[in-house]
Amino acid sequence: MRTHEFRHRAARTFFINPKCDMAIAVNHPLLLHALQQAALDGSVRSIHQQAGPEIDCPRVSLAGVVLDRADGSFLLGVHEIRPERSAEEAARLDFVLKRHGLRLLERDGTDIRQEPLFSNARLAWSFARYHVPITDRLRIALALEDGGPQSVLELEERARPTCDTLAAVCALACQDLVGINISRDPLGPRTIVFAR
């Protein structure tokens, strides 16, 4: 065979999280960042990928990532720059999505890279594979159960974990075992941690 007959396949990344029923194929860094942020969002109950259907009039694909949130199911649209639509196109799109029980949640590069959300999510996910010993997991869980939501500093004083408290909290948040707010202030000793 000639070399031009071989198709180059881009390396795929998969996003895996307890909120996902299966691994989600990620073909763009912005989508990965959006999924990481959604996984840390307490209002997002589950994340899944759906295959379709494709609708011709108006031309709409319902394939993609769906976020099931407390306020409904949203087809996630991630773009570097948000597409412009006329009022009529937007209304038709909204109508088709509603008929399938969905709403559109579009996020562009500016939304996703908004600070401190962007840096906080990246920091939290940098600790996703951080090993939190089972004794520290139990200490943190008991401290949150007894004391309610508290700062990382207070949690460190109450739970007295043997590992890095902020790293442990971030790892547990990525596993959906604790909650943290990543949209307001930079992650640090004053970040409030709450039980899931």
C-alpha positions in Angstrom: 0.0 0.0 0.0 1.0 3.5 -0.6 1.7 5.6 2.5 -1.0 8.2 1.6 -3.6 5.4 2.0 -3.0 5.1 5.7 -5.1 7.4 7.8 -3.5 9.0 10.7 -5.6 8.6 13.9 -5.2 11.2 16.5 -4.5 9.9 20.0 -7.6 9.9 22.1 -7.9 10.9 25.7 -10.7 9.5 27.9 -12.3 11.2 30.8 -13.2 8.9 33.7 -15.1 10.0 36.9 -17.6 8.5 39.3 -20.3 10.8 37.8 -19.7 9.1 34.4 -21.4 5.8 33.5 -18.5 5.1 31.1 -15.3 6.7 29.9 -16.0 9.8 27.7 -13.8 10.2 24.6 -12.2 13.7 24.6 -10.9 15.1 21.3 -10.1 18.7 22.4 -8.4 20.2 25.5 -11.3 22.6 26.1 -13.7 19.7 26.4 -11.4 18.0 28.9 -11.3 21.2 31.0 -15.1 21.6 30.7 -15.6 18.0 31.9 -13.2 18.4 34.8 -15.1 21.5 35.9 -18.4 19.8 35.5 -17.3 16.8 37.6 -16.4 19.2 40.5 -19.7 21.0 40.2 -22.1 19.9 42.9 -25.1 20.6 40.8 -24.0 18.0 38.2 -25.4 14.6 39.2 -24.1 12.6 36.2 -22.2 12.9 33.0 -22.7 10.7 30.0 -22.1 10.6 26.3 -24.8 9.9 23.8 -24.6 8.8 20.2 -27.4 10.7 18.5 -29.8 11.1 16.8 -28.9 13.3 13.9 -31.8 15.6 12.8 -32.1 17.2 9.4 -34.5 20.1 9.8 -32.9 22.1 11.4 -29.6 20.4 11.1 -28.8 19.3 14.6 -26.7 16.5 16.1 -27.8 15.4 19.5 -24.6 13.4 19.8 -22.3 14.6 22.5 -21.9 14.9 26.3 -24.9 15.4 28.4 -24.8 16.8 31.9 -27.6 15.8 34.2 -27.9 18.6 36.7 -30.4 19.4 39.4 -32.1 21.8 37.0 -32.4 19.4 34.0 -30.3 17.6 31.3 -28.0 19.7 29.2 -26.2 18.9 25.9 -22.8 20.4 26.4 -21.5 22.4 23.5 -17.8 23.4 23.8 -16.3 25.9 21.3 -13.3 28.1 21.2 -15.6 30.9 20.1 -19.3 30.5 20.6 -21.2 30.2 17.3 -23.5 33.0 16.3 -27.1 32.1 15.6 -30.1 34.2 14.5 -33.1 34.3 16.9 -34.9 32.0 14.5 -32.0 29.4 14.4 -31.8 29.6 18.2 -35.5 29.0 18.6 -35.5 26.0 16.2 -32.5 24.5 18.1 -34.2 25.0 21.4 -37.4 23.4 20.1 -35.5 20.3 18.9 -33.6 19.9 22.1 -36.7 20.3 24.3 -38.4 17.6 22.3 -35.6 15.3 23.3 -35.6 16.4 27.0 -32.5 18.5 26.7 -31.3 22.1 26.9 -28.1 23.5 25.4 -25.3 24.5 27.6 -22.7 26.2 25.5 -19.3 27.1 26.9 -16.6 28.8 25.0 -12.9 29.3 25.7 -13.5 32.5 27.6 -16.0 30.8 29.9 -13.9 27.7 30.5 -10.7 29.7 31.1 -12.4 32.1 33.6 -10.4 32.5 36.8 -10.2 31.3 39.5 -12.4 28.4 38.1 -9.9 27.3 35.5 -6.8 27.3 37.7 -8.7 25.7 40.6 -10.0 22.9 38.5 -6.6 22.2 37.1 -5.0 22.3 40.5 -7.7 19.9 41.9 -7.2 17.5 39.0 -3.4 17.6 39.3 -4.1 15.7 42.6 -6.6 13.2 41.1 -4.2 10.3 41.5 -2.9 11.4 44.9 -3.0 8.5 47.3 -5.1 9.2 50.4 -4.6 6.5 53.0 -7.9 4.9 54.2 -7.3 6.1 57.7 -7.1 9.7 56.5 -10.2 9.2 54.3 -12.1 8.1 57.5 -10.7 10.9 59.6 -11.7 13.5 57.0 -15.2 11.9 56.6 -15.8 11.9 60.4 -14.6 15.5 60.8 -17.0 16.6 58.0 -19.8 14.6 59.5 -19.3 15.9 63.0 -18.3 19.5 62.2 -20.2 20.1 58.9 -18.6 22.2 56.1 -15.2 23.6 57.1 -12.1 25.1 55.7 -9.1 23.0 54.7 -7.2 24.5 57.7 -10.0 23.6 60.1 -10.2 20.1 58.6 -6.5 19.7 59.1 -6.8 20.6 62.8 -9.8 18.4 63.4 -8.9 15.3 61.3 -5.2 15.5 61.7 -4.5 13.5 58.5 -1.0 12.0 58.0 -1.0 13.3 54.3 -1.2 16.7 52.7 -4.7 18.0 53.5 -5.2 20.1 50.5 -3.9 17.4 48.1 -6.2 14.9 49.9 -9.2 17.1 49.6 -8.6 17.7 45.9 -8.2 13.9 45.3 -11.4 13.2 47.2 -13.2 15.9 45.3 -12.1 14.4 42.0 -13.6 11.1 43.3 -16.8 12.9 44.2 -16.4 12.0 47.9 -16.2 15.6 49.1 -17.2 18.9 47.6 -15.3 22.1 47.2 -16.2 25.4 45.6 -13.8 26.0 42.7 -15.6 29.1 41.2 -15.1 31.8 43.9 -11.7 31.9 45.5 -8.3 30.3 44.8 -7.9 26.8 46.4 -6.0 27.0 49.6 -6.2 26.7 53.4 -9.5 28.8 53.5 -11.3 26.7 50.9 -14.5 25.2 52.3 -14.9 21.5 52.1 -18.2 19.7 52.5 -19.4 16.1 52.6 -21.1 14.7 49.5 
